[in-house]
Amino acid sequence: MKRHTSTTDPYFAVPLIKSELRSSMMLYAETAVAQSVLTVACEQTEVLLFDPISSTHIKTLVEAHEDCVNNIRFLDNRLFATCSDDTTIALWDLRKLNSKVCTLHGHTSWVKNIEYDTNTRLLVTSGFDGNVITWDTNRFTEDGCPHKKFFHTRYLMRMRLTPDCSKMLISTSSGYLLILHNLDLTQSLEVGSYRILRARRTALSLDNVTSGSRVSGSPRNSSDSSQASNKLLSPSSQREGGSPRNSLEVLTPEIPGERDRGNCITSLQLHPKGWATLIRCSSNTDDQEWTCVYEFQEGTPVRAVSPRCSLKLTHYIEEANVGRGYIKELCFSPDGRLICSPYGYGIRLMAFDEQCSELVDCLPKESSCLKEIRSIYSHSDVVLTTKFSPTHCQLASGCLSGRVSLYQPKF
């Protein structure tokens, strides 16, 4: 595979990091851009900050955590959170980076994902302990902030909130996609048995399940699931004309060419306007990787306690099978018209059609292949993460050997 940036490409790469990371790797790294700050999570306990406009290094948080840093999320223009394999989450203030605002303890295994509900100011984290935990940032102190376990499931990989925070999506290494509809983060949920979630399409409400409850049985079809759901519902939780709060739907997403094989959903992203979800998955044997787009099918639920199947496969593409075993984080552009995907030693820009139209303007009758707009090879190692700037016409990517590149269009 070629490892260069073509002079005819509409984007060119500016290397931000060469020797600064020494031997550090971008394993399970995330890049995030807030206003004029590019932040980079690194394997060797570091967090790096750059000015993406001038491509200058601002600061290195040398010991941000005691283990690999996995994810960064900005809460506002100055406050951001980091999570780590050391099982903690840290809050930071851009105005005072010499020390953490506070450290949050609650997970028992590697913390991989951070989301933020701007309406309730609840920080939401997930980890390989299977827990989704909410943190009340309205009441944080130097010692931390109040938290509670919101949800638990086995094999949890990634967790995301829709832009309006009305849904939570959770992907698992066993190939399931869980959707919590009509989301209420102030309620605590717990599934006592994962077996009830193993039907191809099930839907149940856990409004009335307490942390000590056990859900038994293994329904084989949606009818059985609905009966189980009815037993769990209190009359007050059954709202007229819609599904109850935190009603759970479990799906096995359709993957082209993988109908009879197991899959691991490694990366999960959401369209910036909440129209669709984007996943990257690999077969259990790691010999194939796919990127798939699923449109949300909104509408009146089939039954008051059972939402309809919410996702429909619209677009897909097979990915380069390079860097087996590593998670590759892909992303939408801020307007949702482009998808950027790690592609071997570079990145690949894709769209829903050749005109880079909005998804709602070019929905196919049958699922179709994503259109490749451009591939750019600017790294000397496997690219693991990509991120568009929300405010500037820029794109960042990071590779396994620890180099980050910034791309901007030629005008």
C-alpha positions as CSV (number, residue, x, y, z in Angstrom):
1,M,0.0,0.0,0.0
2,K,1.3,3.4,-0.9
3,R,2.3,5.7,2.0
4,H,2.2,9.3,0.6
5,T,0.0,12.3,0.1
6,S,-0.7,12.9,-3.6
7,T,-0.1,16.4,-4.8
8,T,-3.4,16.3,-6.6
9,D,-5.4,15.6,-3.5
10,P,-7.7,18.5,-2.3
11,Y,-6.4,18.0,1.2
12,F,-2.8,18.2,2.3
13,A,-1.4,16.9,5.6
14,V,0.5,19.0,8.2
15,P,2.4,16.7,10.6
16,L,1.8,18.0,14.1
17,I,3.7,15.4,16.0
18,K,6.9,13.6,15.1
19,S,9.4,13.0,17.9
20,E,7.4,14.7,20.7
21,L,5.7,11.4,21.5
22,R,8.9,9.5,21.7
23,S,7.9,5.8,21.7
24,S,4.3,6.5,22.7
25,M,1.6,4.9,20.6
26,M,-1.9,6.2,19.7
27,L,-3.5,3.0,20.8
28,Y,-7.3,3.4,21.3
29,A,-6.7,7.2,21.0
30,E,-9.2,9.9,20.4
31,T,-8.7,13.4,19.0
32,A,-11.1,16.2,19.9
33,V,-11.3,19.8,18.8
34,A,-12.9,22.5,20.8
35,Q,-12.8,26.1,19.6
36,S,-9.1,26.6,18.7
37,V,-7.6,23.7,20.8
38,L,-6.8,20.2,19.4
39,T,-6.4,17.7,22.2
40,V,-4.8,14.3,21.7
41,A,-5.1,11.3,24.0
42,C,-2.0,9.1,24.1
43,E,-1.1,5.6,25.3
44,Q,1.7,6.7,27.6
45,T,-0.4,8.6,30.2
46,E,-0.1,11.9,28.2
47,V,-2.6,14.4,26.8
48,L,-1.2,16.8,24.2
49,L,-2.7,20.2,23.3
50,F,-2.2,22.0,20.0
51,D,-3.3,25.2,18.2
52,P,-4.7,23.7,15.0
53,I,-4.5,27.0,13.2
54,S,-0.8,27.6,13.6
55,S,0.0,23.9,14.1
56,T,2.0,24.8,17.3
57,H,2.3,22.7,20.4
58,I,0.7,24.4,23.4
59,K,1.2,22.0,26.3
60,T,1.8,18.4,27.3
61,L,0.0,16.9,30.3
62,V,2.8,14.4,31.1
63,E,1.1,12.4,33.8
64,A,-2.6,13.1,33.0
65,H,-3.4,9.5,34.2
66,E,-1.5,6.5,35.5
67,D,-2.3,4.4,32.4
68,C,-3.3,4.8,28.7
69,V,-5.6,7.8,28.0
70,N,-8.5,6.7,25.9
71,N,-11.0,9.5,25.3
72,I,-11.4,13.3,25.6
73,R,-14.7,15.2,25.8
74,F,-15.2,19.0,26.1
75,L,-18.0,20.0,28.4
76,D,-17.8,23.7,27.4
77,N,-15.2,26.1,26.0
78,R,-12.8,25.6,28.9
79,L,-13.7,22.4,30.8
80,F,-12.9,19.0,29.4
81,A,-12.8,15.4,30.7
82,T,-10.4,12.6,30.0
83,C,-10.7,8.8,30.8
84,S,-8.1,6.1,31.1
85,D,-7.3,2.5,31.6
86,D,-6.4,3.4,35.2
87,T,-10.3,3.2,35.7
88,T,-10.6,7.0,36.5
89,I,-12.0,10.1,34.8
90,A,-10.3,13.5,35.2
91,L,-11.7,17.0,34.8
92,W,-9.5,19.7,33.5
93,D,-9.7,23.5,33.0
94,L,-7.9,25.0,30.0
95,R,-7.2,28.1,32.1
96,K,-5.3,26.1,34.7
97,L,-3.7,22.9,33.3
98,N,-1.0,22.4,35.9
99,S,-3.4,20.3,38.0
100,K,-6.7,18.4,37.5
101,V,-9.9,20.0,38.7
102,C,-10.9,16.7,40.2
103,T,-10.6,12.9,39.7
104,L,-13.7,10.7,39.4
105,H,-13.6,7.1,40.8
106,G,-16.4,4.6,40.1
107,H,-15.4,2.2,37.3
108,T,-13.6,-1.0,38.1
109,S,-12.0,-1.5,34.7
110,W,-10.7,0.5,31.7
111,V,-12.9,3.5,30.9
112,K,-13.3,3.9,27.2
113,N,-16.0,6.4,26.5
114,I,-17.3,9.9,27.7
115,E,-20.5,11.6,26.7
116,Y,-22.1,14.8,28.1
117,D,-25.8,15.8,28.4
118,T,-25.8,19.6,28.1
119,N,-29.4,19.7,29.3
120,T,-28.8,18.1,32.7
121,R,-25.1,18.7,32.9
122,L,-24.6,15.0,33.5
123,L,-21.3,13.4,32.4
124,V,-21.8,9.9,31.1
125,T,-19.0,7.3,31.0
126,S,-18.7,3.7,30.0
127,G,-16.0,1.1,30.5
128,F,-15.0,-2.5,30.0
129,D,-16.5,-3.3,33.3
130,G,-19.9,-3.2,31.4
131,N,-21.1,-0.2,33.4
132,V,-22.5,3.1,32.2
133,I,-22.1,5.7,35.0
134,T,-23.6,9.2,35.3
135,W,-21.7,12.0,37.1
136,D,-23.5,15.1,38.4
137,T,-21.1,17.9,37.3
138,N,-23.4,20.5,38.9
139,R,-22.0,19.4,42.3
140,F,-18.4,18.6,41.7
141,T,-15.7,19.4,44.2
142,E,-12.0,18.7,44.5
143,D,-12.9,15.3,45.8
144,G,-15.1,14.4,42.8
145,C,-18.9,14.6,42.2
146,P,-21.9,12.4,42.9
147,H,-22.4,9.5,40.6
148,K,-24.5,6.4,40.1
149,K,-24.6,3.4,37.9
150,F,-27.1,4.0,35.1
151,F,-26.9,0.7,33.2
152,H,-24.9,-2.5,32.9
153,T,-24.5,-5.0,30.2
154,R,-21.9,-7.6,29.3
155,Y,-19.4,-7.1,26.4
156,L,-19.8,-3.3,26.3
157,M,-17.6,-1.6,23.7
158,R,-18.9,1.9,23.0
159,M,-21.6,4.1,24.2
160,R,-23.0,7.3,22.5
161,L,-25.8,9.8,23.1
162,T,-27.8,11.3,20.2
163,P,-27.3,15.0,19.7
164,D,-30.6,15.8,21.5
165,C,-29.8,13.2,24.2
166,S,-33.1,11.4,23.6
167,K,-31.4,8.1,22.9
168,M,-28.4,6.1,24.1
169,L,-26.7,3.6,21.8
170,I,-24.4,0.9,23.2
171,S,-22.4,-1.5,21.0
172,T,-21.0,-4.8,22.2
173,S,-18.2,-7.1,21.2
174,S,-20.8,-9.8,20.7
175,G,-22.4,-7.9,17.8
176,Y,-25.4,-6.5,19.5
177,L,-26.5,-2.9,19.4
178,L,-28.6,-1.7,22.3
179,I,-30.8,1.4,22.0
180,L,-32.4,3.2,25.0
181,H,-35.3,5.2,23.7
182,N,-36.9,8.3,25.4
183,L,-33.8,8.5,27.5
184,D,-34.0,9.7,31.2
185,L,-30.5,9.7,32.7
186,T,-31.9,10.5,36.2
187,Q,-33.2,6.9,36.5
188,S,-30.9,4.0,37.3
189,L,-31.4,0.8,35.3
190,E,-29.9,-2.6,35.6
191,V,-30.3,-5.8,33.6
192,G,-29.9,-8.7,35.9
193,S,-29.5,-11.3,33.1
194,Y,-28.0,-10.7,29.7
195,R,-29.8,-13.8,28.3
196,I,-33.0,-11.8,27.8
197,L,-31.1,-9.5,25.4
198,R,-30.0,-12.2,23.1
199,A,-33.1,-12.3,20.8
200,R,-32.5,-10.8,17.3
201,R,-35.0,-8.0,18.0
202,T,-36.4,-7.4,21.4
203,A,-37.9,-4.5,23.2
204,L,-38.6,-4.1,26.9
205,S,-38.9,-1.3,29.4
206,L,-36.8,-1.3,32.5
207,D,-38.6,1.6,34.2
208,N,-39.6,-0.6,37.2
209,V,-36.5,-2.7,37.5
210,T,-34.5,-1.9,40.6
211,S,-30.8,-2.5,41.1
212,G,-31.5,-5.7,43.0
213,S,-34.0,-7.1,40.5
214,R,-33.3,-10.2,38.4
215,V,-34.8,-10.7,34.9
216,S,-35.0,-14.4,34.1
217,G,-35.9,-16.3,31.0
218,S,-34.6,-16.1,27.4
219,P,-37.4,-15.0,25.0
220,R,-37.0,-16.3,21.4
221,N,-39.2,-13.7,19.6
222,S,-40.7,-10.3,20.0
223,S,-43.9,-11.6,21.3
224,D,-42.1,-13.2,24.3
225,S,-40.2,-10.0,24.8
226,S,-43.3,-8.0,24.9
227,Q,-44.8,-10.3,27.5
228,A,-41.7,-9.9,29.6
229,S,-41.9,-6.2,29.1
230,N,-45.5,-6.0,30.3
231,K,-44.5,-7.8,33.5
232,L,-41.9,-5.1,34.2
233,L,-44.1,-2.1,33.6
234,S,-46.0,-0.2,36.2
235,P,-49.2,1.5,35.0
236,S,-47.7,4.9,35.5
237,S,-44.8,4.1,33.2
238,Q,-47.0,3.2,30.2
239,R,-47.4,6.6,28.6
240,E,-50.2,7.1,26.1
241,G,-49.2,7.4,22.4
242,G,-45.5,6.4,22.9
243,S,-43.0,4.2,24.5
244,P,-42.1,4.6,28.2
245,R,-38.9,6.3,29.4
246,N,-35.7,4.2,28.9
247,S,-37.4,1.5,26.8
248,L,-34.7,-0.8,25.6
249,E,-34.4,-2.2,22.1
250,V,-31.7,-4.8,21.2
251,L,-30.7,-5.3,17.6
252,T,-28.3,-7.4,15.6
253,P,-27.3,-4.9,12.8
254,E,-27.4,-6.3,9.3
255,I,-23.8,-6.5,8.0
256,P,-23.2,-7.2,4.3
257,G,-21.5,-10.6,3.7
258,E,-21.6,-11.4,7.4
259,R,-25.1,-12.8,7.8
260,D,-23.9,-16.2,9.2
261,R,-20.8,-14.9,11.1
262,G,-20.3,-13.3,14.4
263,N,-19.2,-9.6,14.5
264,C,-17.6,-7.3,17.0
265,I,-18.8,-3.6,16.8
266,T,-15.7,-1.7,17.6
267,S,-16.5,1.9,16.7
268,L,-19.8,3.7,17.1
269,Q,-20.6,7.3,16.0
270,L,-23.8,9.3,15.5
271,H,-24.8,11.7,12.7
272,P,-24.5,15.3,13.9
273,K,-28.2,15.9,13.2
274,G,-29.3,12.6,14.8
275,W,-30.5,11.0,11.5
276,A,-28.2,7.9,11.5
277,T,-25.6,5.9,13.3
278,L,-22.3,4.9,11.9
279,I,-20.5,1.7,13.0
280,R,-17.3,-0.1,12.2
281,C,-17.3,-3.8,12.8
282,S,-14.9,-6.7,12.3
283,S,-15.6,-10.4,12.0
284,N,-14.7,-12.6,14.9
285,T,-11.8,-13.9,12.9
286,D,-10.6,-10.4,12.1
287,D,-10.4,-11.2,8.4
288,Q,-12.9,-8.6,7.3
289,E,-13.9,-5.1,8.4
290,W,-17.0,-3.1,7.4
291,T,-18.2,0.5,7.8
292,C,-22.0,0.7,7.9
293,V,-24.6,3.5,8.1
294,Y,-28.0,2.9,9.6
295,E,-30.9,5.4,9.3
296,F,-33.1,5.9,12.3
297,Q,-36.7,4.8,11.5
298,E,-38.8,7.1,13.6
299,G,-42.5,6.9,14.0
300,T,-45.3,5.6,16.2
301,P,-44.3,2.5,18.1
302,V,-46.0,-0.7,17.1
303,R,-47.1,-1.2,20.7
304,A,-47.0,1.2,23.5
305,V,-44.4,-0.8,25.4
306,S,-42.4,-2.0,22.3
307,P,-40.7,0.4,19.9
308,R,-40.4,-0.6,16.3
309,C,-37.1,-1.8,14.8
310,S,-35.3,1.6,14.8
311,L,-32.5,1.1,12.3
312,K,-32.3,0.4,8.6
313,L,-29.0,-0.2,6.7
314,T,-28.6,2.4,4.0
315,H,-24.9,2.4,3.1
316,Y,-21.9,0.3,3.7
317,I,-18.3,-0.3,2.5
318,E,-15.6,-2.9,3.1
319,E,-12.5,-1.5,4.8
320,A,-8.8,-2.3,4.5
321,N,-8.0,-5.3,6.7
322,V,-4.9,-3.6,8.1
323,G,-3.9,-3.5,11.8
324,R,-5.9,-6.5,13.0
325,G,-7.0,-6.3,16.6
326,Y,-6.8,-2.5,16.8
327,I,-9.9,-0.3,17.1
328,K,-10.3,2.3,14.3
329,E,-12.4,5.3,15.2
330,L,-14.2,6.9,12.3
331,C,-16.2,10.1,12.2
332,F,-18.8,12.3,10.5
333,S,-18.1,15.8,9.2
334,P,-19.9,18.6,11.2
335,D,-22.5,18.8,8.5
336,G,-22.9,15.0,8.2
337,R,-22.2,14.9,4.5
338,L,-18.8,13.2,4.7
339,I,-17.4,10.2,6.6
340,C,-13.7,9.9,7.4
341,S,-12.4,6.4,8.1
342,P,-9.0,5.1,9.0
343,Y,-7.8,3.2,6.0
344,G,-4.6,1.3,6.4
345,Y,-1.8,3.9,6.5
346,G,-4.0,6.8,5.7
347,I,-7.6,8.0,5.7
348,R,-10.5,7.7,3.3
349,L,-13.2,10.3,2.8
350,M,-16.6,8.9,1.8
351,A,-20.1,10.3,1.0
352,F,-23.6,9.0,0.4
353,D,-23.4,9.9,-3.3
354,E,-21.0,11.6,-5.7
355,Q,-22.4,15.1,-5.0
356,C,-21.8,14.7,-1.2
357,S,-25.5,15.2,-0.6
358,E,-27.3,15.2,2.8
359,L,-28.4,11.7,3.8
360,V,-32.1,12.6,3.8
361,D,-31.8,13.8,0.2
362,C,-30.3,10.6,-1.2
363,L,-31.7,7.7,0.8
364,P,-31.5,4.6,-1.4
365,K,-34.5,2.2,-1.7
366,E,-32.0,-0.6,-1.1
367,S,-28.7,-0.4,0.8
368,S,-25.9,0.7,-1.4
369,C,-22.1,1.2,-1.2
370,L,-20.7,4.4,0.2
371,K,-18.9,6.5,-2.5
372,E,-15.2,7.0,-2.0
373,I,-14.3,10.7,-2.5
374,R,-10.6,10.6,-1.8
375,S,-7.9,8.5,0.0
376,I,-4.9,10.2,1.5
377,Y,-1.8,8.3,2.8
378,S,0.3,10.5,5.1
379,H,1.3,8.1,7.9
380,S,4.0,5.4,8.2
381,D,1.9,3.2,10.5
382,V,-1.7,2.1,10.8
383,V,-4.2,5.0,11.4
384,L,-6.4,4.4,14.4
385,T,-8.4,7.6,14.8
386,T,-9.8,10.5,12.9
387,K,-11.7,13.6,13.8
388,F,-13.2,16.7,12.0
389,S,-12.9,20.1,13.6
390,P,-16.4,21.4,14.6
391,T,-15.4,25.0,13.9
392,H,-12.7,25.0,11.2
393,C,-12.3,23.3,7.8
394,Q,-9.8,20.8,9.2
395,L,-9.4,17.1,9.9
396,A,-7.0,15.3,12.2
397,S,-5.8,11.7,12.2
398,G,-3.5,9.7,14.5
399,C,-1.6,6.5,13.9
400,L,-0.2,3.6,15.9
401,S,3.4,4.9,16.1
402,G,2.2,8.2,17.7
403,R,2.1,10.7,14.9
404,V,-0.8,13.1,14.4
405,S,-1.5,14.8,11.1
406,L,-3.8,17.7,10.4
407,Y,-5.4,18.1,7.0
408,Q,-6.9,21.3,5.5
409,P,-8.2,22.0,2.0
410,K,-6.2,23.6,-0.7
411,F,-7.9,26.8,-2.0
